[in-house]
Amino acid sequence: MSGRTPLVAANWKMHKVRAEARDYCTELRRRIEGVRGAEVVLFPGFTLLGTVAEALAGSSIAWGGQDLHPVPQGAHTGDVSGAQLADVGCSWVLCGHSERRQDHGESDELIGAKAAAARHSGIKPMVCIGETEEQRSSGRTFEVLDRQLAAALGAEPRPGAIAYEPVWAIGTGKTATPELAQEVHAFLRRRLEKALGSAGTALRLLYGGSVKPANAAELFAQPDIDGFLVGGAGLDPGQFFDIIGSSCA
Ligand code: 13P
């Protein structure tokens, strides 16, 4: 037993409208009542946050934004600040998802600044890291992860959680094997402990990339996997609930 409370999150990406979000939350709330042993977070799109906040008020389920701007306010059309996320009840925010690194050219440095900005707004950043297929096949996985992790930790205070999401496993159905995921998580754990001491032992390391009800239990059985960041399967409350069920300590 690691002593770390499992953390299971659904990243809805650019899916759902308000009515769908409301139905999902009602259904997940109904199922999750009485379930203990895992912390659960939803990451809906910005326009859905108000609806999700209303639908989940008073429940044990938390919610968060999928991104934030590194400065607290100002002339940044189309962006959202940490204060705005906090205002709608977000306790978490994703930073550095590979789709943002890819689609918006986000650098490690910018992601570190976003993580720090989140902390200053009282929100826990979940920093996403992961290698591409090309980086893995050319033997650069650990070098890339080391750099991404250092940038995430460079910004004080430290992140709320780290999500390892190998880019080649996202939305492809190609899940990392439990052994491969554990190898990376053990490497990250050693790095975290070296940088942060006992706080590095306590920080939760999530796995993401084609997690489904069918593979969650064997991944969760690995000693350094503390939960999941789920994409596709997290869009369905039933499948997401089954993954949560496989992740209760
Ligand atoms: P999938 O679960 O659809 O592979 O997506 C993972 C992900 O990117 C979660 O942030």
Residues whose N, C-alpha, C, O or C-beta is under 5 A from the ligand:
A	BS01	13P	N11 A169 I170 G171 T172 G208 G209 S210 V211 L229 V230 G231 G232 A233
